[in-house]
Amino acid sequence: MAALPGYGIVLQSAALLEEDVAAGRLVPVLAKYLPAPRAMALVYSRDRTPTPKMTTFVQFIVERFG
């Protein structure tokens, strides 16, 4: 990512940047100009029997991004 070595700024999901912001590698700028939050959809086929792996993943995503 170009923002880490100081080549520019990035507009990215907070979830993807939180570790770098917490560590001080990235600094939020232009915070008052951020776009409104948008809904997120998790799309998967429900016509098959859900596997434990899929069920766990869906639960994780719902808990994390809720």
C-alpha positions as CSV (number, residue, x, y, z in Angstrom):
1,M,0.0,0.0,0.0
2,A,1.4,3.4,-1.0
3,A,0.3,5.1,2.2
4,L,2.6,3.1,4.4
5,P,5.9,4.2,2.9
6,G,4.5,7.8,2.7
7,Y,3.6,8.0,-1.0
8,G,0.1,9.3,-0.5
9,I,-3.2,8.8,1.2
10,V,-5.7,5.9,1.1
11,L,-9.5,5.6,1.5
12,Q,-10.0,2.1,2.8
13,S,-12.2,0.2,5.2
14,A,-11.4,1.0,8.8
15,A,-11.3,-2.7,9.6
16,L,-8.4,-3.1,7.1
17,L,-6.4,-0.2,8.5
18,E,-7.1,-0.4,12.2
19,E,-3.9,-2.3,13.0
20,D,-1.7,0.2,11.2
21,V,-3.5,3.2,12.7
22,A,-3.2,1.7,16.3
23,A,0.5,1.1,15.7
24,G,1.0,4.7,14.5
25,R,2.1,3.6,11.0
26,L,-0.9,5.5,9.5
27,V,-2.6,8.7,10.7
28,P,-6.2,9.6,9.9
29,V,-6.5,12.7,7.8
30,L,-9.6,14.5,6.3
31,A,-11.8,12.7,8.8
32,K,-14.6,15.3,8.5
33,Y,-14.8,14.5,4.7
34,L,-15.3,10.8,5.0
35,P,-18.3,9.4,3.0
36,A,-21.3,8.0,4.9
37,P,-21.0,4.3,5.9
38,R,-22.4,1.9,3.4
39,A,-24.2,-1.4,4.0
40,M,-22.2,-4.6,3.5
41,A,-23.8,-7.8,2.1
42,L,-22.6,-11.4,2.5
43,V,-23.7,-13.4,-0.5
44,Y,-23.7,-17.2,-0.4
45,S,-25.7,-20.1,-1.7
46,R,-28.4,-21.3,0.7
47,D,-29.5,-24.1,-1.5
48,R,-26.9,-26.5,-0.1
49,T,-26.6,-27.9,3.4
50,P,-24.4,-25.4,5.2
51,T,-21.0,-26.7,6.3
52,P,-19.6,-25.9,9.7
53,K,-16.8,-23.9,8.0
54,M,-19.4,-21.7,6.2
55,T,-21.6,-21.3,9.3
56,T,-18.5,-20.3,11.4
57,F,-17.4,-17.8,8.7
58,V,-20.9,-16.2,8.5
59,Q,-21.1,-15.9,12.3
60,F,-17.7,-14.3,12.4
61,I,-18.6,-11.7,9.7
62,V,-21.9,-10.8,11.4
63,E,-20.2,-10.5,14.8
64,R,-17.2,-8.5,13.4
65,F,-19.1,-6.1,11.1
66,G,-22.6,-6.6,12.4
